[in-house]
């Protein structure tokens, strides 16, 4: 089963949902802003992804953090920060066949769902 994590009003999440629907790929959507995230889930993603790829430094949530928090973020504490502020996660995160992918573009999704 494919699981898509994100927030429903994110344009990139909308594109990913549309792509999955157009390709007739069923998925479950997890709104991590409303439903939250467990630390072990984020840690499982970080086992496959570089933490700097998962952390969204372009969004409003990042800009609103105090400078001390921004300066202190590292591989050891990023999971805790992402659980506390799920909108810091680059979207969407997709779990498919024991693989984790972050972000969206056609080529990336075509490769992920080639089976």
N, C-alpha and C positions, 0 to 999 in steps of 0.2 A: 504494500500500500504506500502511496505517496502522501506525504504530509507537507503542507505549505504553511510557513509561519510568517506573520507580518501583521500589518494593520490595514483595515479595509480601504481607507482613504488614500493610501500611498499609490502614486501613479505606477511605480515599478511593480508593485504587487498586483495591481489591476492588469497590467500587461501580461504578467506571468499567468494569472488566472485565465485570461482570454486565450493565451497560447495553449494551455492545458486543455481547456474546453474545446478549442478548435481541433486539437489532436486526439480528441476522445479519450483523454487520460483522466481517470477518476482520482480525486484527491480529497483529503480532509483539510480544512482550513482552521488554523489556530491563531486567533487574534491575541497576540501576546500583550497588548495594551490592556485588554479587558480580562483575559484569562490568566495572565501572568506567566511566569516561567519558573521552573525549578532549577536550582544551581547545578544539579547533576546533568540536566539536559544541556545547559550551556557548556558545561565541561566536556560533554561528549562531542559537541560541535567543535570545541577548541582542540580536541584530540585529532581532528581531521583538517582543521583550517588554521591558518596563521591568525593569531588574535588581532593583528592590525588590519587584516582583511574583514574581520567580523565587526570591528568597532567603527561606527560611522562618525567621523569627525566633521562632517559637513552640515549636520543638522542643527536645529534650534536647541535640542537638549544638550548637545556638546557645548555650544556657545554659552549656555546658561550655567554650566558648571563653574565653580570657583577655580581659579588658576592653580591653587595648591592641589586640588583633586586631579586636574588635567596633568600636571607635572608628575604626579605620583603614580599614574596608571602604568601598569606593566603586566607581563605575562602571568605573574603570580596572583594579582588581585583583580584582573579584568573581569573574570566570571562573576564575582560578587557585584561589581559595578553594573554589569549588564543585567543582572537579575533585579537590582534595585531600580534601574532605569532602562527598561526594555526597548524604548525608542532610540537608544544608542546603538542598537543592532542594525547593521546594514540589511536591507530587505530586498527581496524575500529570502528566507532560509528555506531550503527544500531538502527533505530527507526522502531518498528513493533507493531501494535495494542496498541498504547499508552504506550509501554514499551521502555526503552532505555538500550542498552547493549554496553559495550566497550570491545575491544579485540576479539579474536577468538579462540575457540577450538570446536571440534565436539560435545562434551557433552553440552556445553553452547548453541550452536546453535540448537541442537536437542530439548532442553528444551524450548528455545525461540519460536521455530516454531512448537511446538507439536500440535497446533490446526489445 
